[in-house]
Amino acid sequence: MARLVLVDTADELPGLLPLHAWSALMSSDLVVVGAGDHPFLPHVDAAELRHEVVPSEASTKPLTRADLLGGLSPELKGRAEWIVDRARAAGEVVYLFGTADSEAFTRTLGMEAARAGVEVEVVYFGVAPRGLALLRLVRVMERLRGPDGCPWDHEQDHASLARYAVEETYELLEAITRGQPDAIAEELGDVLLQVVFHAQIGADDGTFDIDRVATGIADKLERRHPHVFADTDVAGADEVVANWAELKAAEKPERVGPFDGVPLAQPALELMTAYQRRAAKTGFDWPDDGGALADVRDELEEFATAGTDAEREAELGDLLAAVVGLARRHGVDPELALRGSARRFRARFEAVAAAAGRPLAELTDDQWLSLWAQAKAAEADAT
């Protein structure tokens, strides 16, 4: 009896199939694919399996009245009949699904096989591993930088893309501040694009590629998590952090100073936070949160009593540094905290402008304070 085995494939992982699917392939009399560019064809060739591609003229079969009532199309019926005919002639045929094969085609193929008395077995890919979409992104980037790709993408290099990495990171921070999961996912995609874009430039230049990038960070994570990937025991998160620091120091012996490796180009709040974290690891830290709070009060007083512009600038810097220290002691990211405050400030100001009913320059101090308090109260009620 003729037999038709329908095998599901994943374009992102050509050549990867469940064992029983490969067994069906190896024992078949013929392998059929729907298009000559099917990503699995090179693997079929490597296995030296006889194969054919469904010809384009197979989609010109006329429809019967029963076909029309069943909702079939000439294209689907023609392709399905050709595949079934090959199964009847060859004995056992494996058809490899492709991205162009819809559920409607699968139903049509099953109906045509049933009409012809051909036994049908369907082998699904099963549970695909997570991360397949990343492979698609890599292919898209290859196409954009390829010979028939995008002229703008062709012109980019690491230096020209640098600002976009910064911009996309700040857009991600904004989404995180707003607490919007959909926006966070979208912005993470934009950040991921920067990684893949730079990796493709590296591949084009022959310096590195996406696999080196991914392998490097995966190896680093495994090395720095010996409590997960080796036999190291830890008592808790604090010990994990301590082990991480020791392992990192061993990997980078050229960094001898406490602040070596801290990027100077980052925003001032983040730079000061990084410096204070490094200093705290050496023991330079307040013994309790009260000391950090007292430092803020002292620096505020010194700013208030400063006599010159230069002194005020210096004291304001020290005040901000003290606030960073207080935030660090309480586990608050000062950059995200200030961004949240900026967002709230804008929302309150726009609410005042909407409620004023007159030009803002005409408001008295008391009216400003009253409208501001109303906007702040409305914000609290909304949360």
N, C-alpha and C positions, 0 to 999 in steps of 0.2 A: 504493500500500500504506500502511495506517495505521502510524503510527510514534509510539512513546512514549519520550520522553527523560526519564530520571530524574536530577535534578540535586541533588547534595549541597550543603548550605548550612551556615554557621556562625552560630548565633544571636547570638554575641558581635559579629559583624561583618556586620550586615544590609546588604545592598546590594553587598557585596564578593563577586565571583565571578571565576573564571578567564575569560579572554577568550572561549574557545570555549563556555563555559556561557552567557555573555551573548549570544553569537551565536545559540545555540540558542533562547534566550528570544525574541529579536527576530524570528526567522524562524518562530516557532510560530504555529499557528492559535488555540491556547488554552493558558493557564497555569492549572494546578490546584494548590491547596494543601489540606492536610488539616484546617486549623482557621482560623477567622476572625481569630485573633490572631497569625497567623504574622508574625514580625518583618520578613519580606521584602515583605509586601503593600504598604506605602507606596511602595516603590521600583517595584513593578509598576504601581501607579497612576500614579506620576510618569512612567513610560515609556509610559503610555497603552496598556497591553497588556490584551487581553481575558482575564478570569480568572474562575474559579469556585472555590467551597469545597465539599469533599466533604460532602454532607448527612449528618446524623446517622442518618437512616433507611436509609442505604446499608449499615449494619452489621447488617441483620436477615435476610440471605440464608440459606435453609436449606442444610444440608450434604448432599452425596451420600455414598454408602458409600465411594467413592474418596477423597473429601475427608477423611473421618474416618480412613481408613487412612493418609493422608498427613500427619495431625496438624494440619490447618487448624482455625481457629476461625470461628464465624459472623461475628464482627466483622471479622476480617482479610479473609475471603473476600468479604463484602459491599462493603467499601471498595475492594478490589482490582478486583472486577467493575465497579463504577461507573466507576472511572478508565479501565479498559480500554474500556468502552462509549463513554466520551467520546472516546477516541482513535479508535475506529472511526468515530464520527460526524463528528468535526472534521477528521481527517486527520493533523495532527501536533500532539501535546500534550506539554507540558513539565510534569512533576510535581516540585514543590519539596519535598524532604524537610524534616521538622521534628524536634524533639527527641522527640516521641512516636512517631516511626516506628522500629520495631525491625528487627533483621535478619530476624525471622520474617515481618514484613510485606513486606519487600523480596523475600524468596523467594516469598511468596504472589503478589505482584504480577507477578513474572517468570513464574510458572507459569500464571497466568490469561492473561497476554499471549500466551504460547506456545500455549495452547489456542485462543485466538481468532485466531491468525495475525497478531498485531501485532508489528512489529519493535520491539526494545527496545535503547536505548543508555543506558549509565550514565556520568554525568560526575561524577567525584569532586572534592571541594574542593581536593584536593592537600595540600601541606605548609602547614599553618596557621602563622602567625607566632607566636613565643613571646609570652606576656603576655596571651593571651585570657582566662585565668582572672582576671586583674586587673579586666577589664571586668565580669565576672560579680560580683566583689566590690563594685564600684561600684554595680551595679544592686541587689544585696541591701541595701546601705546606704541607697540611695534608697527602697527599699520599707519598710525599718524606720523611716525618718523621714517616710514618706509619710502620707497621710490615714488609711489603714487599717493603719498600722504598729504599732510597739511603744510603749506609753505611757511606759516608762522612757527609751527612746531619745529620745522627743519632749522630755523634760524636761532633757536634758543640754545644756551649753554648754561653751565652751573651758575655763572655770575649773573646772567640776565634773569634767571628764575629765582634768585635768592630772596628778593623782596616779596615774592608771592608766598613763599614758605612762611614769612613773618606775618603777612596779612591773613593768610588762612588760619594760622595759629590763633591770632587774636579774634577772628570770627568764631572759632571754636570756643574760646574763652567766653565770648559773649553769649553763645548758646548755652554753655554750662551755667553761667550766671543766671540766665532766665529759667533754667530748669526745664527746657523743652526737649524731650527725647528725640522727636523727629528732626529738630534742628541740629541736635548734637550728632545724630547719625549722618545727616547731610554734610555737616562741616568736617566730620571725621573722614568722609569720602574725599573731600577737597584736600585735606592734609595728606591722605594716602596717595592721591594723585601726584603730589609733589615728590613723594618717595619713589614712585614708579617712574615718573618723568626723569628724575635725576639718574636713576638706575639705567634707564634706556640710553641716556646720553653717555653714561659710562660704558655701556655695551658697545655703542656706536664708536666710541673712542678707543675701545680695546683695553680699558683700564679696570673696569669691574662691571658686574651685572647684578640683576635682582636676586639671583641665587646666592651670590656672595654676600649681599646685604642681609638676606634672610638667614643664611647659615651663620653669619657672624653674630647676629643678635640672639639666635637660638642657642648657639654654643655658649655665649656669655651668660644667658639665663640659666642654663644647666650648671655651668661652673659656679655661679654665685648662689645657687639654691642646692647645696649639697645635702640639706636636710630633706629634700624631695627626691633628688636624682642620685644620691649616694647614701651613705650610712651615718651621716652626721646627725646628732640629736640636738634639738634646741628646746629651750624652756618656754619660749614665747616670741612675740613679734620684736621685742627689744633686742633679743639675742640674734634674731635674723638680721636686723639692721647692723648690728656690730660685726657680724660675720661678713656681711656684704662689704662694709668699709675695709676690713682687713684683706679680703680677697681682691678688691679693687686696687688697694695700695700695692699688693704683691704683683698685680698685672702691669702696673704703671710705675715702676721704680724711679723713673725720671722725675716724677712729681715729688719733690722733697719738702717744699714749703706748704704750710697749711692752706694757702689760697691758690696753689697751682691747679690749673684746670678749670677755674671758675671763669666763664666767658664774660668779658667786660662789656660786650655790646648789649647785654640784656637791660631792661628797664631798671631804673635806680632802686625801686622798692625791692625788686627781685634780686638785684645785685647785693643790696645790704642784707637781705634775708639769707642769701647764700653765704656771705661772709660770717654772719653771726652763727649760722649752723656749724660752719667749719670751726669757728673759734670755740663754740660750746663743746665740741668733741675733745678739745684739749683741756677742758675744765674751766674755761673763761665763761662763766654764766652766773646768773643770780641763783642763790640757794633756794629761793621760793618765788612765787608769783608776786608777793608783796613788794619785793625789791624792784621788780620790773615796773610795777605801778608807781612806786615812789620815784623812780628814775624819770618817768614821764612828767610827774609834777615838778621835779627839780628843773628839768629842761624847759618846761613851760615858763617857770618863773625866770629863768635866765634869759629866755627870749623876751619876756615882758620888760625886763630891766636893761636890755641892750641899748647902748647909747648911739651907735652909728649903723649905717646901712650894712656895712661889712660885718659888723658884729651880729646884727639881726639875721643876716643870711647864714652865717655860721651856726648860730643858735637854733635857727629853724631847721637846719640840716640835722643837728643833734637831736632836736625834738622828734623829727620824723624817724630817726634811727631808734630812739627810745620807744616810739609807738610800734615800730617793726619788732623790737625785742619783746614787747608786751604781747603782740599778736602771736609771735612764735611760741611764747610760753604757754599760750592757750590753744595752740594748734590751729590758729586761724591764718589763712593765706592772705597777707595784706593786699596783694594785687587784686585778687578776686573780691575782697571786702570793699576796696575802694571803687572797683568797677560797679559793684552792686549799689554803692552809695551814689555814684554818678548817674546810674539808671534811675534811681529813686528821685534824685534831685531834678532830673529832666522831667519826669512824669509829674512831680508836684508843681514845678514851675509852669508847665503847660496847662495843668488844671487851674492854677491861679489865673493865667491869662484868659482861659475860657470863661471863668466865673466872674472876672472883673467887670465886664460890661462897659469898659471905657479904656482909653489908652493907658498902658501900665505906668507911663511917666507921671500920670495925674494922681496915682494912688498915694495916700499918706503912709507914714510908717506904721501906724496902727492898722490901717486897712491891709497893708502887706502882711503883717503878722497874723491878722485874723484869717485872711484867705489862705495863708500858708498852713495855719493850724487846721483849717477845714480840710484842705487837700491831704494833709498827713493823716487826719482821722479817717477820712474816706478810704485811704490806702490801707489802714489797719483793719477797717471793717471788711474790706474786700478779701483780705487774707485770713 
